Amino acid sequence: MTKSKKGKTFTYIGGLDGIEIHLPNHNYIFANGEPVEVCGDCAPTLTNNPEFTAASTSAPADPAPKEV
């Protein structure tokens, strides 16, 4: 059994409003300034990219649906 690498959270800080990137294991959509958690296998690809910063907090969880 192999251990999966722990995911890491990144924030896109580039010049566009948002981007979609296709990494080796997953596709991700980044809105500018919004933190997104990526899997541990994809994280090294973004670590040295100047358009991404490692977020200091985890990506926010999706809010629970509220009845109206």
C-alpha positions in Angstrom: 0.0 0.0 0.0 1.4 3.4 -0.9 0.9 6.5 1.1 -0.6 9.5 -0.6 1.1 12.8 -0.2 -0.6 15.5 1.8 -2.3 18.2 -0.3 -1.2 21.8 -0.2 -3.2 25.0 -0.6 -2.2 27.6 -3.3 -3.5 31.0 -4.3 -3.3 32.3 -7.8 -1.9 35.9 -7.9 -1.4 36.3 -11.7 -2.7 39.0 -14.0 -5.9 37.3 -15.0 -9.3 37.0 -13.2 -8.9 33.3 -13.1 -7.3 30.3 -14.8 -7.9 26.6 -15.4 -4.8 24.4 -15.3 -4.3 20.8 -16.2 -1.8 19.1 -13.9 -0.6 15.5 -14.1 -3.3 14.0 -11.8 -6.1 16.6 -11.7 -7.5 19.8 -13.3 -8.0 22.9 -11.2 -9.8 26.2 -11.6 -8.2 29.1 -9.7 -10.0 32.5 -9.3 -7.5 35.3 -8.6 -6.9 35.6 -4.8 -9.0 32.5 -3.9 -7.1 29.6 -2.1 -7.4 26.1 -3.8 -6.2 22.8 -2.3 -4.3 20.7 -4.7 -3.2 17.0 -4.2 0.3 16.2 -2.9 1.3 14.8 -6.3 0.5 18.1 -8.1 1.8 20.5 -5.5 5.4 20.5 -6.6 4.4 21.8 -10.0 3.0 25.0 -8.4 5.6 25.5 -5.7 8.1 27.4 -7.8 5.6 29.1 -10.1 5.7 32.9 -9.5 2.0 33.2 -10.3 1.1 31.1 -7.2 1.7 31.5 -3.5 1.3 28.9 -0.9 -1.7 29.9 1.1 -1.3 30.2 4.8 -4.7 28.7 5.6 -6.6 25.9 4.1 -9.1 26.4 1.3 -12.6 27.2 2.7 -15.0 24.3 2.8 -18.1 24.6 0.7 -20.8 26.2 2.9 -23.6 24.0 4.0 -26.8 24.5 1.9 -29.4 26.6 3.6 -33.1 26.2 3.3 -34.8 29.3 2.0 
